[in-house]
Amino acid sequence: MAGVGDAVPAAGGRGGAELSLLRFLSAELTRGYFLEHNEAKYTERRERVYTCMRIPRELEKLMVFGIFLCLDAFLYVFTLLPLRVFLALFRLFTLPCYGLRDRRLLQPAQVCDILKGVILVICYFMMHYVDYSMMYHLIRGQSVIKLYIIYNMLEVADRLFSSFGQDILDALYWTATEPKERKRAHIGVIPHFLMAVLYVFLHAILIMVQATTLNVAFNSHNKSLLTIMMSNNFVEIKGSVFKKFEKNNLFQMSNSDIKERFTNYVLLLIVCLRNMEQFSWNPDHLWVLFPDVCMVIASEIAVDIVKHAFITKFNDITADVYSEYRASLAFDLVSSRQKNAYTDYSDSVARRMGFIPLPLAVLLIRVVTSSIKVQGILSYACVILFYFGLISLKVLNSIVLLGKSCQYVKEAKMEEKLFDPPPSSTPCKPSSKPQSKCKPSQEETLSASVTNQPSHQKENVIPLLVTSNSDQFLTTPDGEEKDITQENSELKHRSSKKDLLDIDRFTICGNRID
C-alpha cells in the first residue's frame, strides 16, 4: 500500500499529487488490523466490562445481608434487651434467697445488659427536654445553602461520633466487668457511665437534627433543598473513585455504606411519622411522600453501584470479593452465637459497620411516643400485640440470618476456625527479654481471612494488583527481584491487616481508610 512517502517524488507534478492523495485516501479506507495480535489486552478489557455488570447484583446481595444484620441488632434493643434486663434484675433481687454460690453477683453479659437499659432510660427522659417543633422551625428559617452546609457537617459529625462512641461503650463494659483483683488502671465505673450517657444523648440529638433537616427538605415547596441533598451523594463518587483501594479498604467502605443506607431508612421512617402526625394520620398524605422517599432511596442505590463499579474497575478487584465480605460478616454472627463468645452480636455489628443502635433507638422511641398517643385499654392491648410482633420479627430474622450465615461460612470453608479454644483470661506478663511476645488470643486466632492461601501465606506479604500481558512494560525487570524480596522482608511487620477478619474491629467502625 502506498503511503505519504509516495507523494514526495511526485510533488513537482500536479497529476502526481492528485494520484498520491487518492492512494492515501484509499489506504486509509481499506487499511485493516488484527485484534488477535493483542488478545490478552482485549480479553482483560472484556472481563472488566463483565465485572462492572456483575457489581450491582453482588453489591446488593451484600447490602441486603448487611441491612438485615443491622436490623437484627436494632430490633434487639426493643425486644430482647428489655427481657434480658428484667431477668438480670430478677437475679440480682432474688440472689439472697439462693445464697452467694458464685463470686460474681451477675454475669458480665447481665451487667452489660443492665448498663444498656439504664442508659436507654436516662437518655429517653433527657430527650424530653429537647423540643422537636422548635428545632424544626429554627432549621426551616435558614437559607438553602446554609442548610446544605449544615447537613454535610452533620454527616461528618455522625461518623466521628460513631467512631468514638463504641470505644466509650466498650470502655464502660470492660470497666464494669473486669476482674477486681487486678490493679486498677481506670477512673472508675461512674465516670465511664456518665461519659456513655452524655455520648448517647449528644448522638441522639445529632441524629434528630439530621432527621429534622431531611424533614424540612421534604416539606419545601420547590424541593430544591431535597435535590441539593441528593446531589451530595454524587460527590462521594468524586471523593472515592479515583483513590487507590485494597480489598480491606473496600471492605471498610462497604460496611460504611451498609450503615449509611440503614440509617437513612430509619431517618425516612422518622420523617414519615412526623409528617403523618401533622396531617392527622391521613393515608392520602403518605402517597404524597412516597415519590420523594423512593427518589432518595434510588439515588442512594445508584451512587453506591456507580462508586463500587468504578472502584473495582480501577483497582482490578473482581466482583467475587463481595461474597468474601459477606462471609466475613457471617463469621462474626456465627462466632457470637457460640457458648464461649467473646462479644455480643450487636456490639460486633457496631464495631464492624460503625452502626451503634442505642442513639438511634432513643430517638425513635422519643418520636414514636410523641407522635402516637396511647389512651384506653384497647390502645394498650395494641401496644402489647405490636411488641409481640416485634419479638416474632426479631426471632424470625435471627433464625434466617443464622442459617444464611452458616451457609456462607461453610461455602468459604471457615467453619474450622469456629472451634478454636476461647482466649485465656490471664494477662500476658512482661518478660525480661525485649523480643518475647504474648501468645495470641482467640481474636488473633480467628483472624484468618477468606482470601488467604496457606501455601503462599509467607510469600505474598504485600497484596499486588493483577497486571495484564499487554502492560508488561510497567513491571519491574528481572534484575530487581532481589531488591523487591528485601523490601518485602523489611515491610513484613507493617502488613498486619492483610486479611478481612483481622481488620481492627474494635476501632474501625467502617469509616477509617488506611
PABA-898459 format. One record per residue (C-alpha): residue in three letters; y, x, z; residue number from 0. Coordinates in steps of 0.25 Angstrom, whole numbers, plus 5000, padded with zeros to 4 digits. Each point is the difference from the previous one (the first is absolute). Example, Ala and Ser with C-alpha at 12.3 -4.5 7.8 and 13.67 -1.06 7.14 Angstrom:
ALA;4982;5049;5031;0 $
SER;5014;5006;4998;1 $
***
This chain:
MET;5000;5000;5000;0 $
ALA;5014;5005;4997;1 $
GLY;5010;5002;5011;2 $
VAL;5014;5004;5002;3 $
GLY;4997;5014;4994;4 $
ASP;4998;4994;4986;5 $
ALA;5014;4996;5000;6 $
VAL;5006;5015;5001;7 $
PRO;4996;5005;4986;8 $
ALA;5004;4988;4994;9 $
ALA;5014;4999;5007;10 $
GLY;5007;5004;4988;11 $
GLY;4996;4989;4991;12 $
ARG;5003;4985;5002;13 $
GLY;4987;4995;4995;14 $
GLY;4992;5010;5009;15 $
ALA;5007;4995;5012;16 $
GLU;4997;4986;4997;17 $
LEU;4986;5003;4998;18 $
SER;4998;5008;5013;19 $
LEU;5007;4988;5007;20 $
LEU;4990;4991;4994;21 $
ARG;4989;5009;5004;22 $
PHE;5005;5001;5015;23 $
LEU;5001;4985;5001;24 $
SER;4986;4998;4994;25 $
ALA;4995;5011;5010;26 $
GLU;5006;4992;5012;27 $
LEU;4995;4987;4995;28 $
THR;4986;5005;4998;29 $
ARG;4998;5010;5011;30 $
GLY;4988;4998;5009;31 $
TYR;4995;5005;5013;32 $
PHE;4987;4999;5009;33 $
LEU;5001;4995;5014;34 $
GLU;4986;5005;5003;35 $
HIS;5005;5014;5000;36 $
ASN;5007;4997;5013;37 $
GLU;4989;4991;5006;38 $
ALA;5002;5004;5014;39 $
LYS;5015;4997;5001;40 $
TYR;4999;4986;4994;41 $
THR;4987;4996;5008;42 $
GLU;5008;5004;5012;43 $
ARG;5012;4991;4996;44 $
ARG;4991;4988;4997;45 $
GLU;4994;5002;5014;46 $
ARG;5014;4999;5006;47 $
VAL;5002;4987;4993;48 $
TYR;4987;4995;5005;49 $
THR;5004;5004;5014;50 $
CYS;5013;4993;5000;51 $
MET;4993;4988;4995;52 $
ARG;4990;5001;5012;53 $
ILE;5011;5002;5010;54 $
PRO;5005;4986;5002;55 $
ARG;4986;4995;5003;56 $
GLU;4996;5011;5009;57 $
LEU;5013;5000;5007;58 $
GLU;5000;4986;5003;59 $
LYS;4986;5001;5006;60 $
LEU;5005;5010;5009;61 $
MET;5012;4992;5004;62 $
VAL;4992;4987;5002;63 $
PHE;4990;5007;5009;64 $
GLY;5012;5007;5008;65 $
ILE;5008;4987;5001;66 $
PHE;4988;4993;5006;67 $
LEU;4998;5012;5010;68 $
CYS;5015;4998;5004;69 $
LEU;4997;4985;5001;70 $
ASP;4989;5003;5009;71 $
ALA;5008;5009;5009;72 $
PHE;5011;4990;5000;73 $
LEU;4992;4988;5004;74 $
TYR;4993;5008;5011;75 $
VAL;5014;4999;5007;76 $
PHE;5000;4985;5000;77 $
THR;4985;4997;5002;78 $
LEU;4991;5010;5007;79 $
LEU;5011;5008;5008;80 $
PRO;5004;4988;5009;81 $
LEU;4985;4998;5003;82 $
ARG;4997;5014;5003;83 $
VAL;5013;5001;5009;84 $
PHE;4994;4987;5007;85 $
LEU;4987;5007;5002;86 $
ALA;5006;5013;5005;87 $
LEU;5009;4993;5010;88 $
PHE;4988;4991;5005;89 $
ARG;4992;5013;5002;90 $
LEU;5012;5006;5008;91 $
PHE;5002;4988;5009;92 $
THR;4985;4998;5003;93 $
LEU;4996;5015;5001;94 $
PRO;5001;4999;5016;95 $
CYS;4989;4989;4999;96 $
TYR;4990;5010;4994;97 $
GLY;5004;5013;5007;98 $
LEU;5005;5013;4994;99 $
ARG;4988;5004;4992;100 $
ASP;5007;5008;4990;101 $
ARG;5011;5011;5002;102 $
ARG;5009;4992;4991;103 $
LEU;5006;4987;5003;104 $
LEU;5001;4997;4985;105 $
GLN;4994;5006;4987;106 $
PRO;5010;5007;4992;107 $
ALA;4999;4990;4989;108 $
GLN;5004;4989;5010;109 $
VAL;5012;5008;5005;110 $
CYS;5005;5001;4986;111 $
ASP;4998;4985;4998;112 $
ILE;5008;4997;5012;113 $
LEU;5011;5009;4996;114 $
LYS;5001;4994;4986;115 $
GLY;5000;4986;5006;116 $
VAL;5011;5003;5010;117 $
ILE;5008;5007;4989;118 $
LEU;4999;4988;4991;119 $
VAL;5004;4990;5011;120 $
ILE;5012;5008;5005;121 $
CYS;5005;5003;4986;122 $
TYR;4999;4985;4996;123 $
PHE;5009;4996;5012;124 $
MET;5009;5011;4996;125 $
MET;5001;4994;4986;126 $
HIS;5006;4987;5005;127 $
TYR;5013;5007;5003;128 $
VAL;5001;5003;4985;129 $
ASP;5007;4989;4993;130 $
TYR;4994;4998;4986;131 $
SER;5010;4991;4995;132 $
MET;5012;5009;5004;133 $
MET;4993;5011;4993;134 $
TYR;4998;4992;4987;135 $
HIS;5015;4996;4999;136 $
LEU;5004;5014;5003;137 $
ILE;4992;5006;4989;138 $
ARG;5004;4989;4990;139 $
GLY;5014;5003;5002;140 $
GLN;4998;5014;4995;141 $
SER;5002;5004;4985;142 $
VAL;4989;5002;4991;143 $
ILE;5001;5015;4999;144 $
LYS;5001;5002;5015;145 $
LEU;4987;4991;5002;146 $
TYR;4993;5009;4989;147 $
ILE;5003;5012;5008;148 $
ILE;4996;4994;5013;149 $
TYR;4987;4996;4994;150 $
ASN;4997;5014;4995;151 $
MET;5004;5006;5014;152 $
LEU;4991;4990;5007;153 $
GLU;4988;5004;4991;154 $
VAL;5002;5015;5004;155 $
ALA;5002;4996;5015;156 $
ASP;4987;4992;4999;157 $
ARG;4992;5012;4995;158 $
LEU;5006;5008;5011;159 $
PHE;4997;4990;5011;160 $
SER;4985;4999;4995;161 $
SER;4998;5015;4999;162 $
PHE;5005;5002;5014;163 $
GLY;4996;4987;5007;164 $
GLN;4985;5002;4999;165 $
ASP;5002;5013;5007;166 $
ILE;5007;4993;5011;167 $
LEU;4989;4990;5002;168 $
ASP;4989;5010;4999;169 $
ALA;5007;5009;5011;170 $
LEU;5001;4987;5009;171 $
TYR;4985;4997;4998;172 $
TRP;4996;5014;5003;173 $
THR;5009;5002;5012;174 $
ALA;4994;4987;5006;175 $
THR;4985;5003;4997;176 $
GLU;4999;5015;5001;177 $
PRO;4991;5006;5012;178 $
LYS;5009;5001;5012;179 $
GLU;4993;5013;5005;180 $
ARG;5007;5008;4989;181 $
LYS;5013;5007;5002;182 $
ARG;5012;4990;4997;183 $
ALA;5008;5005;4988;184 $
HIS;5007;4987;4998;185 $
ILE;5012;4992;5006;186 $
GLY;4992;4988;5004;187 $
VAL;4995;4987;4995;188 $
ILE;5012;4992;5004;189 $
PRO;5010;5008;4991;190 $
HIS;4990;5000;4989;191 $
PHE;4999;4985;5001;192 $
LEU;5015;4998;5000;193 $
MET;5001;5008;4987;194 $
ALA;4989;4992;4994;195 $
VAL;5007;4987;5003;196 $
LEU;5013;5005;4995;197 $
TYR;4994;5005;4987;198 $
VAL;4992;4986;4998;199 $
PHE;5013;4993;5003;200 $
LEU;5009;5008;4991;201 $
HIS;4990;5000;4988;202 $
ALA;4999;4985;5001;203 $
ILE;5015;4999;4999;204 $
LEU;5000;5009;4988;205 $
ILE;4989;4991;4993;206 $
MET;5008;4988;5004;207 $
VAL;5013;5006;4993;208 $
GLN;4991;5003;4988;209 $
ALA;4995;4985;4999;210 $
THR;5014;4995;5002;211 $
THR;5005;5008;4989;212 $
LEU;4989;4995;4991;213 $
ASN;5003;4986;5004;214 $
VAL;5015;5002;4996;215 $
ALA;4995;5005;4987;216 $
PHE;4991;4988;4998;217 $
ASN;5012;4990;5003;218 $
SER;5010;5007;4992;219 $
HIS;5006;4991;4989;220 $
ASN;4999;5010;4988;221 $
LYS;4988;5007;5005;222 $
SER;5007;5013;4997;223 $
LEU;4996;5006;5014;224 $
LEU;4985;4997;4998;225 $
THR;5001;5006;4986;226 $
ILE;5006;5013;5005;227 $
MET;4990;5001;5012;228 $
MET;4989;4998;4990;229 $
SER;5005;5011;4991;230 $
ASN;5000;5009;5012;231 $
ASN;4985;5000;4998;232 $
PHE;5001;5007;4987;233 $
VAL;5008;5011;5006;234 $
GLU;4987;5004;5006;235 $
ILE;4994;5004;4987;236 $
LYS;5012;5010;4997;237 $
GLY;4998;5006;5014;238 $
SER;4985;5002;5000;239 $
VAL;4994;5000;4985;240 $
PHE;5006;5014;4997;241 $
LYS;4995;5007;5012;242 $
LYS;4987;5008;5001;243 $
PHE;4989;4992;5008;244 $
GLU;4987;5005;5005;245 $
LYS;4989;4990;5004;246 $
ASN;5004;5000;5014;247 $
ASN;5014;4997;4997;248 $
LEU;4996;4989;4991;249 $
PHE;4992;4994;5011;250 $
GLN;5012;5000;5010;251 $
MET;5008;4993;4990;252 $
SER;4989;4990;4997;253 $
ASN;5000;4997;5015;254 $
SER;5015;4999;5001;255 $
ASP;5000;4990;4988;256 $
ILE;4989;4991;5007;257 $
LYS;5008;5000;5013;258 $
GLU;5013;4997;4992;259 $
ARG;4994;4988;4992;260 $
PHE;4993;4994;5012;261 $
THR;5013;5001;5008;262 $
ASN;5008;4993;4988;263 $
TYR;4990;4989;5001;264 $
VAL;5003;4997;5014;265 $
LEU;5015;5001;4998;266 $
LEU;4998;4990;4989;267 $
LEU;4993;4991;5009;268 $
ILE;5011;5001;5010;269 $
VAL;5010;4997;4990;270 $
CYS;4993;4988;4995;271 $
LEU;4998;4995;5015;272 $
ARG;5015;5001;5002;273 $
ASN;5004;4993;4988;274 $
MET;4990;4989;5002;275 $
GLU;5006;4998;5014;276 $
GLN;5014;4999;4994;277 $
PHE;4995;4989;4991;278 $
SER;4992;4992;5010;279 $
TRP;4987;5005;4994;280 $
ASN;5002;4993;4987;281 $
PRO;4989;5004;4991;282 $
ASP;5009;4999;4988;283 $
HIS;5008;5012;5004;284 $
LEU;4987;5008;5000;285 $
TRP;4999;4999;4985;286 $
VAL;5015;5005;4999;287 $
LEU;4996;5012;5008;288 $
PHE;4987;5002;4993;289 $
PRO;5006;5007;4987;290 $
ASP;5008;5010;5008;291 $
VAL;4988;5003;5008;292 $
CYS;4991;5003;4988;293 $
MET;5011;5008;4994;294 $
VAL;5001;5009;5012;295 $
ILE;4984;5002;5000;296 $
ALA;4999;5002;4985;297 $
SER;5011;5011;5001;298 $
GLU;4993;5007;5011;299 $
ILE;4986;5000;4993;300 $
ALA;5006;5004;4987;301 $
VAL;5008;5012;5006;302 $
ASP;4987;5005;5008;303 $
ILE;4992;4999;4987;304 $
VAL;5010;5008;4991;305 $
LYS;5002;5010;5011;306 $
HIS;4986;5003;5003;307 $
ALA;4996;5000;4985;308 $
PHE;5010;5011;4997;309 $
ILE;4998;5008;5012;310 $
THR;4985;5001;4997;311 $
LYS;5003;5003;4985;312 $
PHE;5010;5011;5003;313 $
ASN;4991;5007;5011;314 $
ASP;4986;4998;4992;315 $
ILE;4994;4991;5011;316 $
THR;4989;4990;4996;317 $
ALA;5000;4986;5003;318 $
ASP;4987;5002;5008;319 $
VAL;5008;5006;5012;320 $
TYR;5004;4986;5005;321 $
SER;4986;4997;5003;322 $
GLU;5000;5012;5008;323 $
TYR;5012;4996;5007;324 $
ARG;4993;4986;5003;325 $
ALA;4988;5007;5005;326 $
SER;5009;5008;5010;327 $
LEU;5006;4988;5005;328 $
ALA;4987;4993;5001;329 $
PHE;4995;5012;5008;330 $
ASP;5011;4998;5010;331 $
LEU;4996;4985;5002;332 $
VAL;4985;5003;5002;333 $
SER;5002;5012;5009;334 $
SER;5009;4991;5009;335 $
ARG;4988;4990;5002;336 $
GLN;4991;5011;5006;337 $
LYS;4996;5000;5014;338 $
ASN;5007;5013;5002;339 $
ALA;5012;4998;4992;340 $
TYR;5012;5008;5004;341 $
THR;5011;4991;4996;342 $
ASP;5003;4985;4998;343 $
TYR;5000;4995;4986;344 $
SER;5014;4994;5000;345 $
ASP;5005;5014;5005;346 $
SER;4992;5007;4989;347 $
VAL;5007;4991;4989;348 $
ALA;5013;5003;5006;349 $
ARG;4998;5015;4999;350 $
ARG;4994;4999;4986;351 $
MET;5010;4991;4994;352 $
GLY;5012;5000;5009;353 $
PHE;4998;4985;5003;354 $
ILE;5003;4997;5015;355 $
PRO;4997;4985;5002;356 $
LEU;5007;4999;5014;357 $
PRO;5014;4999;4995;358 $
LEU;4997;4991;4988;359 $
ALA;4992;4991;5009;360 $
VAL;5011;4999;5010;361 $
LEU;5010;4996;4989;362 $
LEU;4990;4990;4994;363 $
ILE;4997;4993;5014;364 $
ARG;5015;4999;5002;365 $
VAL;5003;4994;4987;366 $
VAL;4988;4990;5001;367 $
THR;5004;4996;5014;368 $
SER;5014;4998;4996;369 $
SER;4997;4992;4987;370 $
ILE;4989;4991;5004;371 $
LYS;5002;4991;5013;372 $
VAL;4988;4997;5007;373 $
GLN;5001;4986;5008;374 $
GLY;4989;4991;5004;375 $
ILE;4985;5001;5002;376 $
LEU;4997;4998;4985;377 $
SER;5009;5012;4997;378 $
TYR;4993;5009;5011;379 $
ALA;4987;4996;4994;380 $
CYS;5004;5004;4986;381 $
VAL;5004;5014;5006;382 $
ILE;4987;5001;5006;383 $
LEU;4993;4997;4988;384 $
PHE;5009;5009;4992;385 $
TYR;4996;5011;5010;386 $
PHE;4985;4998;4998;387 $
GLY;5003;5000;4985;388 $
LEU;5006;5014;5001;389 $
ILE;4988;5005;5008;390 $
SER;4991;4995;4989;391 $
LEU;5008;5006;4990;392 $
LYS;5000;5013;5007;393 $
VAL;4985;5000;5003;394 $
LEU;4997;4997;4985;395 $
ASN;5010;5010;4995;396 $
SER;4994;5011;5009;397 $
ILE;4985;4996;4996;398 $
VAL;5004;5001;4985;399 $
LEU;5008;5013;5002;400 $
LEU;4989;5006;5008;401 $
GLY;4989;4997;4990;402 $
LYS;5009;5005;4988;403 $
SER;5003;5013;5008;404 $
CYS;4986;5003;5003;405 $
GLN;4997;4998;4985;406 $
TYR;5012;5010;4996;407 $
VAL;4995;5010;5011;408 $
LYS;4986;4999;4994;409 $
GLU;5004;5002;4986;410 $
ALA;5009;5012;5004;411 $
LYS;4988;5006;5007;412 $
MET;5007;5001;5013;413 $
GLU;4991;4993;5010;414 $
GLU;4994;5012;5006;415 $
LYS;5014;5004;5005;416 $
LEU;5000;4987;5009;417 $
PHE;4989;5006;5009;418 $
ASP;5006;5012;5005;419 $
PRO;5001;5002;5015;420 $
PRO;5012;4995;5007;421 $
PRO;5011;5010;5004;422 $
SER;4999;5007;5013;423 $
SER;5010;4996;5011;424 $
THR;5001;5014;5006;425 $
PRO;5012;5008;4994;426 $
CYS;4999;5013;4993;427 $
LYS;5002;5011;5010;428 $
PRO;5009;5012;4996;429 $
SER;4992;5012;4997;430 $
SER;5005;5015;5003;431 $
LYS;4997;5003;4985;432 $
PRO;5011;4995;4991;433 $
GLN;4991;4997;4988;434 $
SER;4991;4991;5008;435 $
LYS;5001;4985;4996;436 $
CYS;4996;4987;5006;437 $
LYS;4988;4993;4995;438 $
PRO;5004;4989;4990;439 $
SER;5000;4986;5005;440 $
GLN;4995;4987;4994;441 $
GLU;5013;4998;4993;442 $
GLU;4998;5013;4993;443 $
THR;4985;4998;4997;444 $
LEU;5003;4986;4994;445 $
SER;5011;5007;4991;446 $
ALA;4991;5002;4988;447 $
SER;5005;4995;4987;448 $
VAL;4994;4991;4989;449 $
THR;5005;5010;4990;450 $
ASN;4994;5012;5007;451 $
GLN;4988;5007;4993;452 $
PRO;4992;5008;5011;453 $
SER;4995;5010;4990;454 $
HIS;5015;5004;4996;455 $
GLN;5007;4998;5013;456 $
LYS;5003;5014;5003;457 $
GLU;5004;5004;4986;458 $
ASN;5009;4989;4996;459 $
VAL;5010;5001;5011;460 $
ILE;5013;4996;4992;461 $
PRO;4999;4988;4991;462 $
LEU;5003;5003;4986;463 $
LEU;5004;4991;4989;464 $
VAL;4991;4998;4988;465 $
THR;5004;5008;4988;466 $
SER;4996;4996;4986;467 $
ASN;4995;5009;4989;468 $
SER;5013;4998;4992;469 $
ASP;5008;5006;5011;470 $
GLN;4993;5012;5003;471 $
PHE;5012;5009;4997;472 $
LEU;5006;4995;5013;473 $
THR;4988;5005;5008;474 $
THR;4999;5014;5007;475 $
PRO;4994;5011;4992;476 $
ASP;4986;5006;5005;477 $
GLY;5007;5012;5005;478 $
GLU;5007;4993;5011;479 $
GLU;4987;4993;5006;480 $
LYS;5000;5010;5011;481 $
ASP;5014;4997;5004;482 $
ILE;4997;4985;5001;483 $
THR;4988;5003;5008;484 $
GLN;5008;5008;5010;485 $
GLU;5011;4989;5000;486 $
ASN;4990;4989;5003;487 $
SER;4994;5008;5012;488 $
GLU;5014;5002;5005;489 $
LEU;5004;4985;4999;490 $
LYS;4987;4995;5006;491 $
HIS;5005;4998;5013;492 $
ARG;5012;4991;4994;493 $
SER;4990;4990;4993;494 $
SER;4997;4992;5013;495 $
LYS;5002;4987;4993;496 $
LYS;4991;5001;4988;497 $
ASP;4992;4987;5002;498 $
LEU;5004;4986;5002;499 $
LEU;4994;4997;5014;500 $
ASP;5007;5013;5005;501 $
ILE;5014;4995;4997;502 $
ASP;5007;4999;5013;503 $
ARG;4997;4986;5004;504 $
PHE;5008;5001;5013;505 $
THR;5013;5004;4995;506 $
ILE;5000;4996;4985;507 $
CYS;5003;4985;5000;508 $
GLY;4999;5000;4985;509 $
ASN;5014;5005;4998;510 $
ARG;5000;5016;5000;511 $
ILE;4998;5007;4987;512 $
ASP;4996;5015;5002;513 $
***
